[in-house]
């Protein structure tokens, strides 16, 4: 039997879209980051919590267009989910999935 643990973290950030056929003025959201892991060790929750907090510190109350990890692309929900997934993997986590929610009815999931 395996146990899947999901933790969420809210963050606030602005972004704008400025590519041909996809333009929007600067605006902000109350975002939510959610990550799920399969627990294989008793301290898995603290490791996931620490990694989530670290990523949120990088993006909270920032303009996402200025984030080096998003250079050259529109900072969409999909791009944020992929960035967060890669960031959390770099922290040594084996993830089931990462979800970033932009609005109540708009989110993206990244899985391996």
C-alpha positions as CSV (number, residue, x, y, z in Angstrom):
1,X,0.0,0.0,0.0
2,X,1.2,3.5,-0.7
3,X,0.2,6.8,0.7
4,X,0.0,9.9,-1.5
5,X,0.5,13.2,0.2
6,X,-0.6,16.5,-1.3
7,X,0.3,19.9,0.1
8,X,-0.8,23.3,-1.1
9,X,0.7,26.8,-0.8
10,X,-1.0,30.1,-1.9
11,X,1.0,32.9,-3.5
12,X,0.3,36.2,-5.1
13,X,1.9,37.3,-8.4
14,X,1.4,39.6,-11.4
15,X,2.0,38.7,-15.0
16,X,1.2,39.8,-18.5
17,X,1.1,38.2,-21.9
18,X,3.0,39.8,-24.8
19,X,3.4,37.4,-27.6
20,X,1.8,37.6,-31.1
21,X,-1.9,36.5,-30.9
22,X,-1.7,36.3,-27.1
23,X,-1.6,39.7,-25.4
24,X,-3.0,40.8,-22.1
25,X,-2.2,43.8,-19.8
26,X,-0.5,43.3,-16.5
27,X,-2.8,41.8,-13.9
28,X,-2.5,39.7,-10.8
29,X,-3.8,36.5,-9.3
30,X,-4.1,34.7,-6.0
31,X,-2.4,31.5,-7.2
32,X,-2.2,28.1,-5.6
33,X,0.7,25.6,-5.9
34,X,-0.2,22.0,-5.1
35,X,2.3,19.1,-5.1
36,X,1.7,15.4,-4.6
37,X,4.3,12.8,-3.6
38,X,4.1,9.1,-2.7
39,X,5.4,8.8,0.9
40,X,8.2,6.4,1.2
41,X,9.8,7.8,4.4
42,X,8.3,9.3,7.6
43,X,9.8,12.7,7.0
44,X,8.4,13.1,3.5
45,X,5.9,15.7,4.6
46,X,8.5,18.0,6.0
47,X,10.8,17.7,3.0
48,X,7.9,18.5,0.6
49,X,6.7,21.4,2.8
50,X,10.2,22.9,2.9
51,X,10.6,22.7,-0.9
52,X,7.2,24.2,-1.5
53,X,7.9,27.1,0.8
54,X,11.2,27.7,-1.0
55,X,9.6,27.9,-4.4
56,X,6.8,30.2,-3.1
57,X,9.4,32.6,-1.6
58,X,10.9,33.0,-5.1
59,X,7.6,34.0,-6.7
60,X,5.4,35.5,-4.0
61,X,4.6,39.2,-4.8
62,X,6.7,39.3,-7.9
63,X,6.1,40.1,-11.6
64,X,6.4,36.6,-13.1
65,X,7.6,38.0,-16.5
66,X,10.8,39.0,-14.7
67,X,11.6,35.5,-13.4
68,X,14.7,34.1,-15.0
69,X,13.2,30.6,-15.1
70,X,10.4,31.9,-17.4
71,X,12.7,34.0,-19.7
72,X,11.5,33.9,-23.3
73,X,8.0,32.6,-22.7
74,X,4.7,33.9,-21.6
75,X,4.2,33.2,-17.9
76,X,1.2,31.0,-18.3
77,X,-0.2,28.6,-15.7
78,X,1.2,25.7,-17.8
79,X,4.7,27.3,-17.7
80,X,4.5,27.8,-13.9
81,X,3.4,24.2,-13.3
82,X,6.4,22.9,-15.3
83,X,8.8,25.3,-13.6
84,X,7.6,24.3,-10.1
85,X,7.8,20.6,-11.0
86,X,11.4,21.0,-12.2
87,X,12.3,23.1,-9.1
88,X,10.8,20.6,-6.7
89,X,12.5,17.7,-8.5
90,X,15.8,19.6,-8.2
91,X,15.2,19.6,-4.4
92,X,15.4,15.8,-4.5
93,X,11.6,15.0,-4.5
94,X,10.0,12.3,-6.6
95,X,6.7,13.8,-7.6
96,X,3.4,12.3,-8.6
97,X,2.3,15.7,-9.9
98,X,2.4,19.4,-9.5
99,X,-0.7,21.6,-10.0
100,X,-0.8,25.4,-10.3
101,X,-4.2,27.1,-10.0
102,X,-4.6,30.5,-11.5
103,X,-8.3,30.8,-10.8
104,X,-11.0,28.6,-9.3
105,X,-11.7,27.0,-12.7
106,X,-8.3,27.4,-14.4
107,X,-5.3,25.2,-13.6
108,X,-2.6,23.1,-15.1
109,X,-1.0,19.9,-14.0
110,X,2.6,18.7,-14.7
111,X,3.5,15.0,-14.4
112,X,6.5,12.9,-15.6
